[in-house]
């Protein structure tokens, strides 16, 4: 299978090439022979490959998180709030901060959505603009974005920040701050 290099991979390739050239030009007098240069290049290549594998794992997680947000958008636009809520952690510890302040619990969050968006006219068409997806230590991701509801009764928009955690092998929103 043909694999095309990502921008980050190309950057690191050229970065390593530049470093190795600089090293050879400015510090070659410190080396006894080319064997040490070859050893150093192999070491740097190994470090790069290890970094590359960790980036690939992260991008797989990021794709999974972006997929959840895509499913949420589709579910909202069909008027299916229960399916929309499948991206959230089904727990009394789920934290949601919105217009009415801090609320806890999956069911409470669903009930608030149903109260504030009782029909398709109130729900409108949802669109997310993801501004940042940032991995955090452990099994967490922090997501920042904009939301927009296109509605016949007046559009709404704002920003959100989400904290995702991997729970039982699945990414779930454990905290949502939408304003």
Secondary structure, 3 states (H helix, E strand, C coil): CCCCCCHHHHHHHHHHHHHHHHHHHHHHHHCCCHHHHHHHHHHHHHHHHHHHHHHHHHHHHHHHHHHHHHHHHHHHHCCCHHHHHHHECCCCCCEEEECCEEEECHHHHHHHHHHHCCCHHHHCEEEEEEEEEEEECCCEEEEEEEEEEECCCCCEEEEEEEEEEEECCEEEEEEEEEC
